[in-house]
Amino acid sequence: MKPSHDDNNPEEDVKENELNNQDNKDTSSHISVESDKISIVSALATGVSYAAKFYFYRQLLNNLILMGNGSMTNESQATNSSNKNNITSPYNAIQSITKNYIIIGCISIFLYWVAWTSWMITAERQIRRIRYKLFRNILCQEIGWFDTHSTGELNNRLNDDLDKVKNGINEKVPDFVSIVSKAICVLIYALIIGWKLSLVFLSVSPLIILMYKITMVLIVKYTAKEIEAYSLASSIAEEALGNIRTVTSFHGQQKEEERYSQNLFAAKKVGIRKSLCMGISQGLEQFISFSAITLTFWYGLKLTRTESQHYTPGALFLVFSACRNITVYATQFIPCLHTFAEASASGSFVFDMIERKTKIDVADDEGKKPETIKGDIEFENVTFSYPTRQESYILQNFSMKIPSGKTIALVGASGCGKSTLIQLIQRFYDPDNGQILIDGHDIKTLNVTWLRSHIGIVSQEPILFDGSIE
């Protein structure tokens, strides 16, 4: 019977909900774009606020040096001198700088909060959408696709790969933008204050960054070997303890001890190599760092004598601190690039899977939906092979007619194609050649959902889901 159309038609309600959801998605997408812009601008602004800190840091150092050279050292002297000469004393200047530091700190807190909060909200929304779309598209794939993609691989895509994508688009993005902004702003300010001294320190910075990178590579390399060696020892211990009765029966305690000891010795050798390499690399890193400091102060002292008006003690310490910070930032954004590369590689697999069009689309509303069905089934010269064994044909030019209402039994050896015929009728797979007809209609022309709704089947191995029967 054809369903009647009343005022409370559920199909119309579903369509209305879909339209509302689409409007909500468009609005949410617009908000996400605006949130991204706000986050990026705020993260860039953190670099400007950080450079402003160095501006006041220079003034603070110069005023402290003036106070140390015998200028006014207390509030009463500073007030009297200011009233007489109408100039700002070092003491009052430091008080003003302190207030400015507090203002910069409050602005920085606000900028960090806006940048990270707005980006994290957007990132969580995007990850939720990606995870939902990936799972939905996996469910819509044809059964043949699952034959070539294992459950472990799909779980890995849903969990591990999406976690890597999440790490790549989460807080790492505002972190990276903020670090780069700080490095650029501080570098520009340091070059303005003292470009000669800045270039001297920065000429050694690549060596510091290189040693840091070498140290990280050695840590990863030897830690992986150490974990592998200890895992082998743990597997031997688990095997021996799990079969302790057998080990005891054959007096194999000493043999198991030797096996376990050999793997511990291998782990010990790896640990010693790791310690030696770590000690040498970190020692070289510290040596290069202190050499850069020594070179900077040596050249800085020469500049304070030859260009004393421009290179004050405050400028010297400012350039040194700024260049040290730039070097640290350079080592910090390298791991961010590694995280982005992992996220990009994992994301390519995820989005390829999301964009894949299924060969048999259950959600597609196209296809014939006959009002009545008799149930005559006919196979015409059907040839079929499974996607995982395309060189081995299960059916070759197979033909058979099954009249409506007739009970039949398919008998044959395992793997001869009995279950395959049922799966072809259900349209889990499409035949390589030939066609399958139901009441004279090729099942490829029928709506998939309509077809399966008219098939009742009890499989050989029924699976129960955790839920209620409706």
C-alpha positions in Angstrom: 0.0 0.0 0.0 1.1 3.5 -0.7 1.5 5.6 2.4 -0.9 8.5 2.9 0.3 12.1 3.1 -1.1 13.8 6.2 -0.1 17.0 8.0 2.4 15.1 10.2 4.4 13.4 7.4 7.7 12.1 8.9 9.5 12.5 5.6 8.7 16.2 5.4 9.9 16.5 9.0 13.2 14.8 8.1 13.7 17.1 5.1 12.9 20.2 7.2 15.5 19.0 9.9 18.1 18.5 7.1 17.5 22.0 5.9 17.8 23.4 9.4 21.0 21.4 10.0 22.4 22.8 6.7 21.7 26.3 7.8 23.3 25.6 11.2 26.4 24.2 9.4 26.7 27.3 7.2 26.4 29.6 10.2 28.9 27.5 12.2 31.3 27.5 9.3 31.2 31.3 9.1 31.8 31.6 12.8 34.7 29.1 12.6 36.4 31.2 9.9 35.9 34.4 11.9 37.2 32.6 15.0 40.3 31.4 13.1 41.1 35.0 12.0 40.7 36.3 15.5 43.0 33.6 16.8 45.7 34.2 14.3 45.7 37.9 14.8 45.8 37.5 18.6 48.7 35.0 18.3 50.6 37.5 16.1 49.9 40.3 18.6 51.6 38.2 21.3 54.9 38.7 19.4 54.4 42.5 19.5 53.6 42.5 23.2 56.7 40.3 23.8 58.9 42.7 21.9 57.5 45.6 23.9 58.8 43.8 27.0 62.4 44.1 25.7 61.8 47.8 25.0 61.1 48.4 28.7 63.8 45.9 29.7 66.4 48.1 28.1 65.2 51.2 29.9 65.1 49.3 33.2 68.7 48.2 32.8 69.9 51.7 32.0 68.1 53.2 35.0 69.4 50.5 37.3 73.0 51.2 36.1 72.4 54.9 36.7 71.2 54.1 40.3 74.3 51.9 40.8 76.6 54.6 39.7 75.6 56.9 42.6 72.4 58.5 41.3 69.3 58.8 43.6 68.7 55.5 45.4 65.6 56.3 47.4 62.2 57.9 46.9 62.9 61.1 48.9 66.1 61.9 46.9 64.3 61.1 43.6 61.3 63.4 44.5 63.5 66.3 45.6 65.7 66.0 42.5 62.7 65.8 40.2 61.1 68.9 41.7 64.4 70.9 41.4 65.5 69.9 37.9 62.1 69.0 36.4 63.6 65.7 35.0 62.6 62.0 35.6 64.9 60.3 38.1 66.0 56.7 37.7 63.9 55.7 40.7 60.7 57.2 39.2 61.5 55.8 35.8 61.8 52.3 37.2 58.4 52.8 38.9 56.9 53.8 35.6 58.5 50.9 33.8 57.1 48.5 36.4 53.6 49.8 35.7 54.1 49.4 32.0 55.2 45.8 32.6 52.0 45.1 34.5 50.0 46.6 31.6 51.9 44.5 29.1 51.3 41.4 31.2 47.6 42.0 31.4 47.4 42.6 27.6 49.5 39.4 27.0 47.2 37.3 29.2 44.2 38.6 27.3 45.8 37.9 23.9 46.9 34.4 24.8 43.4 33.6 26.1 41.7 34.9 23.0 44.2 33.1 20.6 44.2 29.7 22.3 40.5 29.6 23.3 39.1 30.6 19.9 41.4 28.3 18.0 40.8 25.3 20.4 37.0 25.7 20.0 37.3 25.7 16.2 39.8 22.8 16.2 37.5 20.7 18.4 34.6 21.4 16.1 36.6 20.5 13.1 37.8 17.2 14.6 34.3 16.3 15.6 33.1 16.9 12.1 36.0 15.0 10.5 35.5 12.0 12.8 31.8 12.0 12.1 32.2 12.2 8.4 34.9 9.6 8.3 32.8 7.1 10.3 29.7 7.9 8.3 31.5 7.4 5.0 33.1 4.1 6.2 29.6 2.8 7.1 28.4 3.7 3.6 31.1 1.8 1.7 30.3 -1.4 -0.2 31.1 -4.7 1.4 33.9 -5.4 -1.1 35.8 -2.4 0.1 35.9 -3.9 3.6 37.5 -7.0 2.2 40.5 -5.0 1.2 40.6 -2.8 4.4 41.0 -4.6 7.7 39.3 -3.7 10.9 42.6 -2.8 12.5 43.4 -0.4 9.7 40.0 1.4 10.0 40.4 1.6 13.8 43.8 3.1 13.2 42.3 5.7 10.9 39.5 6.6 13.3 41.8 6.8 16.3 45.6 7.1 15.7 45.4 9.1 12.5 42.7 11.4 13.7 44.7 12.0 16.9 47.7 13.1 14.8 45.4 15.4 12.8 44.1 16.8 16.1 47.6 17.4 17.3 48.4 19.2 14.1 45.4 21.6 14.1 45.0 22.0 17.9 47.1 24.2 20.1 50.2 23.7 18.0 48.9 26.2 15.4 48.6 29.2 17.7 51.8 28.0 19.4 53.7 28.1 16.1 52.2 31.5 15.0 53.0 33.0 18.4 56.6 31.6 18.4 57.3 32.8 14.8 55.8 36.2 15.6 57.9 36.6 18.8 61.1 35.6 17.0 60.5 38.0 14.1 59.5 40.9 16.3 62.3 40.4 18.8 64.8 40.0 15.9 63.7 43.2 14.3 64.0 45.1 17.6 67.4 43.6 18.3 68.7 44.6 14.9 67.3 48.1 15.4 69.0 48.5 18.8 72.4 46.9 17.8 72.6 45.1 14.5 76.3 44.5 14.7 76.1 42.7 18.1 73.0 40.9 17.0 74.6 39.4 13.9 77.6 38.3 16.0 75.4 36.2 18.3 73.1 35.0 15.5 76.1 33.8 13.5 76.6 31.1 16.1 72.9 30.3 16.7 72.7 27.8 13.8 75.3 25.6 15.5 73.2 25.7 18.7 70.1 24.7 16.8 72.0 22.0 14.9 73.3 20.5 18.1 69.8 20.6 19.6 68.4 18.8 16.5 71.2 16.1 16.7 70.5 15.6 20.4 66.7 15.1 19.7 67.5 12.6 16.9 69.8 10.6 19.2 67.3 10.6 22.0 64.6 9.2 19.7 66.9 6.7 18.1 68.4 5.1 21.2 65.1 5.3 23.2 63.4 3.3 20.5 66.2 0.7 20.6 66.1 0.6 24.4 62.3 0.1 24.4 62.7 -2.7 21.9 65.4 -4.5 24.0 63.3 -4.2 27.2 60.2 -5.4 25.4 62.0 -8.5 24.2 63.1 -9.1 27.8 59.6 -8.6 29.0 58.1 -11.0 26.5 60.6 -13.7 27.7 59.6 -13.0 31.3 55.9 -13.2 30.4 56.4 -16.4 28.5 58.4 -18.0 31.3 56.0 -16.9 34.1 52.9 -17.8 32.1 54.2 -21.4 31.6 55.9 -21.7 35.0 54.7 -25.3 35.5 56.3 -26.4 32.2 59.6 -24.5 33.1 59.7 -26.1 36.5 58.9 -29.6 35.2 61.9 -29.5 32.8 64.2 -27.7 35.2 64.4 -24.8 32.8 64.9 -22.0 35.3 68.5 -21.5 34.5 67.9 -21.5 30.8 65.2 -18.8 31.1 67.4 -16.8 33.4 70.1 -16.8 30.7 67.7 -15.8 28.0 66.3 -13.0 30.1 69.9 -11.9 31.1 71.0 -11.7 27.5 68.2 -9.3 26.6 68.9 -7.2 29.7 72.6 -7.0 28.6 71.5 -5.8 25.2 69.4 -3.1 26.8 72.3 -2.2 29.0 74.6 -1.7 26.0 72.0 0.5 24.3 71.6 2.5 27.5 75.4 3.1 27.8 75.6 4.2 24.2 72.7 6.5 24.7 74.3 8.0 27.8 77.6 8.6 26.0 76.0 10.2 22.9 73.7 12.3 25.0 76.6 13.5 27.2 78.7 14.4 24.2 76.0 16.1 22.3 74.7 18.1 25.3 78.2 19.0 26.3 78.9 20.3 22.8 75.6 22.2 22.9 76.5 23.9 26.2 80.0 24.6 24.9 78.7 26.3 21.8 76.1 28.3 23.9 78.8 29.6 26.3 81.1 30.3 23.4 78.4 32.4 21.8 77.8 34.2 25.2 81.6 34.9 25.5 81.9 36.1 22.0 78.9 38.4 22.4 80.1 40.0 25.6 83.7 40.4 24.3 82.5 42.1 21.2 79.9 44.0 23.1 82.5 45.5 25.5 84.5 46.7 22.5 81.3 48.4 21.1 80.6 50.1 24.4 84.0 51.8 24.2 84.0 52.7 20.5 80.2 53.4 20.1 79.3 54.3 23.7 76.4 56.5 22.7 74.6 53.8 20.8 75.8 50.7 22.6 74.9 51.3 26.3 75.1 48.6 28.9 71.3 48.3 28.7 71.5 47.8 24.9 74.3 45.2 25.4 72.2 43.1 27.8 69.1 43.6 25.7 70.7 42.3 22.5 72.1 39.4 24.3 68.8 38.4 25.9 66.9 39.0 22.6 69.2 36.8 20.6 69.1 34.0 23.2 65.3 34.1 23.0 65.4 34.0 19.2 67.6 30.8 19.4 65.2 29.2 21.9 62.3 30.0 19.6 64.0 28.5 16.6 64.4 25.2 18.6 60.8 25.3 19.6 59.1 25.7 16.2 61.1 22.7 14.8 58.9 20.2 16.7 55.8 22.1 15.5 56.9 21.5 11.9 57.3 17.8 12.7 53.8 17.7 14.2 52.4 19.5 11.1 54.1 17.0 8.8 52.6 14.0 10.7 49.2 15.6 10.7 49.4 16.3 6.9 50.4 12.7 6.2 47.7 11.3 8.4 45.1 13.8 7.1 45.8 12.7 3.5 44.7 9.2 4.2 41.7 10.4 6.3 40.4 12.8 3.6 41.0 10.3 0.8 38.7 7.9 2.7 36.1 10.7 3.4 36.0 11.7 -0.3 35.8 8.2 -1.7 32.5 7.5 -3.5 31.1 4.0 -2.7 30.2 1.8 -5.6 27.0 0.7 -4.0 25.5 3.7 -2.2 22.8 2.7 0.3 22.0 6.4 1.1 21.3 7.2 -2.6 17.6 7.6 -3.2 17.9 6.9 -6.9 16.7 3.6 -8.4 13.5 1.8 -9.1 11.0 1.1 -6.3 8.3 -1.2 -7.7 5.0 -1.1 -5.9 4.7 -4.8 -5.9 7.2 -7.6 -5.9 6.6 -11.3 -6.9 10.1 -12.7 -6.1 11.3 -14.4 -9.3 15.1 -14.5 -9.2 17.3 -15.2 -12.2 21.1 -15.4 -12.7 22.2 -14.8 -16.3 25.8 -15.8 -17.1 27.1 -14.4 -13.8 30.9 -14.3 -13.4 32.2 -13.1 -10.0 35.5 -13.0 -8.0 36.1 -11.4 -4.6 38.2 -8.2 -4.5 40.9 -9.9 -2.5 41.1 -12.9 -4.9 40.4 -11.4 -8.3 42.4 -14.1 -10.1 40.2 -16.9 -8.6 36.6 -16.9 -9.9 33.9 -18.1 -7.6 31.3 -18.1 -10.3 31.9 -18.4 -14.0 29.0 -18.0 -16.5 26.6 -19.1 -13.8 22.9 -19.2 -14.8 19.9 -20.3 -12.7 16.2 -19.4 -12.3 14.5 -19.5 -8.9 10.7 -19.2 -9.2 8.7 -17.2 -6.6 7.5 -19.3 -3.7 9.7 -22.3 -4.4 12.0 -23.6 -1.6 15.4 -24.6 -2.8 18.6 -25.9 -1.2 22.1 -25.0 -2.4 24.5 -27.9 -1.8 28.2 -27.9 -2.4 31.7 -28.0 -0.9 33.0 -25.1 1.1 34.0 -22.2 -1.0 31.9 -23.2 -4.1 29.8 -20.0 -3.9 26.7 -20.9 -1.9 27.0 -17.8 0.4 28.2 -15.8 -2.6 24.9 -16.2 -4.4 23.0 -14.8 -1.3 25.4 -11.9 -1.0 25.0 -11.1 -4.7 21.2 -11.1 -4.3 21.5 -8.7 -1.3 23.8 -6.6 -3.5 26.7 -6.7 -1.2 28.7 -7.2 -4.3 28.1 -6.6 -8.0 29.0 -9.4 -10.5 32.0 -8.9 -12.8 29.9 -10.0 -15.8 26.3 -11.0 -16.3 23.3 -9.8 -14.5 20.9 -10.7 -11.7 17.2 -10.2 -12.3 14.3 -9.9 -9.8 10.9 -9.9 -11.5 12.8 -9.1 -14.7 14.5 -6.0 -13.2 18.3 -5.9 -13.1 19.1 -5.4 -9.4 21.6 -2.7 -10.3 18.6 -0.6 -11.4 16.7 -1.1 -8.2 17.0 1.2 -5.1 19.4 -0.6 -2.7 17.5 0.3 0.4 14.2 -0.8 -1.1 15.8 -4.1 -2.3 17.2 -5.0 1.1 14.0 -4.1 2.9 12.3 -6.9 1.0 14.8 -9.5 1.9 14.7 -11.6 5.1 17.7 -13.6 6.0 19.2 -15.5 8.9 22.9 -15.8 8.5 25.1 -18.7 9.4 26.8 -16.8 12.2 24.3 -14.3 13.7 25.8 -11.4 15.5 24.0 -9.7 18.4 24.4 -6.0 19.0 24.1 -4.4 22.5 20.7 -2.8 22.4 17.0 -3.2 22.5 14.8 -4.9 19.9 12.3 -2.4 18.4 
